Amino acid sequence: MQLSYFQKIVFAGLEVISGILNVFTSIIGKNPTWELEAKYWKSKLDNVYTSRVSESARERVNAQKRYNDERDNLLQSDTD
């Protein structure tokens, strides 16, 4: 999936923030487990994109079928 320019900036910012939080957490002696890379949101965006693409493909197939049916009906009515 292609991310928009704004989404790339947001995800890059989240990665930088999580890195800074991990550094500060390790400095104070705790376990650095900050994960703000937005893997969850990236997967959600991928799912939305995939469903939109599959729906669009399904609509194109249905439109092609309606077109073929209408064309066949018109050709059949011309030959009668």
N, C-alpha and C positions, 0 to 999 in steps of 0.2 A: 504494500500500500504506500502511496506517495503521501507524505505529510505536507501540510501547508507550511508556509514560511513561519507563520505565527506559532503553529504547533511545534515546529523544530526549536524555536526560541524558548518556548515554555519547557519542553523536555530537557533542553540543554541547561536551562536555569535550575531545574529540579536536580539534575545530576551534580551541578556545581554546589548547590546548597547542601545536598547529602554528603558530598565530599568534605565540605567545611565542618558540618556537624560531626562527621566521623573523626576528623582530626581533633576537634575540641573534646569530644567524648574520650578519645584515647589519651589525650593529655591529662585529663582529670582521673585517669585510671579505670575507667569503665570499659565495657565491651562495646566497640563501635558497630552498631547494627542498624544504622540509619539507611534505609533504602527508599529513596524518593525518586528513583529513575522512572517512575510512572509506568512500570511494566503492566500493571493492571489496566491503566487508561489506554495504553497502546494496544493491548489485546481487545479492549472494548471498541476502540476505533476501528481495528481490523475487522471485528465481527460486524459492525455497522456497515463498513465498506463492502464486505463480502456479501452481506444480505442485500444491499442496494444493487450490487452488480448482478447477483443472481435474479433479483426481481426484474431488473431492466432486461436481462436476457430472456426471461420468461415472457415479458411483455412483447419483445420483438418477435418471438416465435408465434405468439398468439396473433399479433398484427399480420405477420406473413401468412398465417393460416386463413385469417379473415379475408385478406386480399386475394389469395388463391381461390377461396370459395366464391367470392363475389365475381371474380373474373370468369370462373367456370360457369356460374349462373348466367352471366351476360353473354358468353359465347354460346351457351346452350339455347338461350332465348333468341339469339340471332339466327341460329340454324333452323328454328321451328317455323 
